[in-house]
């Protein structure tokens, strides 16, 4: 079964880190990514640009509304994701717990609704 691991973190805290601290976290991500590739769980994953680059689109009463930024104001922002293959939710949760940002952010685990087309 496919699971989306959505990585939420506080962008302001990330901005306050030194270059050395960021490089250390990126190194942890590199090791994590290589491990889930080697185990066959990795399908895809990317870091996202900051929320300042986001654009939200809504259609209400047939009219398109476009606004800068994410839809919701929250303390944590979506910073990236992994799309993985896991036997079950327990395995997906185990993988999510190994994501470096789980230490100070939140990783949301969601099953992918695979539709036959």
C-alpha positions in Angstrom: 0.0 0.0 0.0 1.2 3.5 -0.8 1.4 6.1 2.0 2.2 9.9 1.8 4.4 11.1 4.6 3.7 14.9 4.9 6.5 16.7 6.8 5.3 19.7 8.7 7.8 22.0 10.4 8.2 25.6 11.7 9.7 27.6 8.9 10.8 30.4 11.3 12.8 27.9 13.3 14.5 26.6 10.2 15.5 30.1 9.2 17.2 30.6 12.5 19.5 27.6 12.1 23.1 28.1 11.1 24.4 26.8 7.8 26.2 24.1 9.7 23.0 23.0 11.5 21.1 22.9 8.2 23.8 20.9 6.5 23.7 18.4 9.4 20.0 18.0 9.0 20.3 17.6 5.2 23.0 14.9 5.8 20.5 13.1 8.1 17.9 13.3 5.3 20.3 11.9 2.8 21.0 8.9 5.0 17.3 8.4 5.7 16.5 8.6 2.0 19.2 6.1 1.0 18.0 3.7 3.7 14.4 3.7 2.5 15.6 3.4 -1.1 17.7 0.4 -0.2 14.7 -1.2 1.6 12.4 -0.7 -1.4 10.0 1.6 0.5 10.9 4.8 -1.3 8.8 5.9 -4.3 9.3 9.7 -4.4 10.0 12.6 -2.2 10.9 16.3 -2.3 11.5 19.3 -0.1 9.1 22.1 -0.9 10.0 25.8 -1.3 9.0 28.0 1.6 5.3 29.0 2.0 6.2 32.5 0.8 6.3 31.0 -2.7 2.9 29.2 -2.4 -0.2 30.2 -4.3 -3.6 29.0 -3.2 -6.4 28.5 -5.7 -10.1 28.3 -4.9 -13.2 28.3 -7.1 -16.4 29.7 -5.4 -19.6 30.3 -7.3 -17.8 29.6 -10.6 -15.2 32.3 -9.9 -11.5 31.5 -9.5 -9.7 33.2 -6.5 -6.0 33.2 -6.4 -4.1 34.3 -3.3 -0.5 34.3 -2.3 0.5 31.9 0.4 -0.8 28.7 1.9 -4.5 28.3 2.7 -4.3 27.9 6.5 -2.4 29.9 9.1 -0.7 27.4 11.3 2.4 27.2 13.5 3.9 24.4 11.3 4.0 24.5 7.5 4.2 21.7 5.0 7.9 21.5 4.1 8.2 18.3 2.1 7.0 14.8 1.6 7.9 11.2 0.9 5.7 8.8 -1.1 6.4 5.3 0.2 5.3 1.7 -0.3 4.7 -0.1 3.0 3.0 -3.4 4.0 0.7 -1.6 6.4 0.1 1.4 8.6 2.4 0.2 11.3 5.3 -0.1 8.8 4.5 3.4 7.4 4.5 4.9 10.9 7.8 3.3 11.7 9.3 4.8 8.6 7.7 8.2 9.3 9.3 8.2 12.8 12.8 7.9 11.2 12.3 11.2 9.2 14.7 13.8 10.8 12.0 16.5 11.1 9.9 14.2 13.2 12.2 15.2 16.1 10.9 18.8 16.2 8.0 18.9 13.7 5.2 16.6 12.7 5.0 13.9 10.1 1.4 13.1 8.9 1.0 9.6 7.6 -1.8 9.2 5.0 -2.8 6.2 2.9 -3.0 7.0 -0.8 -6.4 6.4 -2.4 -5.5 4.5 -5.5 -8.2 4.7 -8.0 -8.6 2.4 -11.0 -8.7 4.6 -14.1 
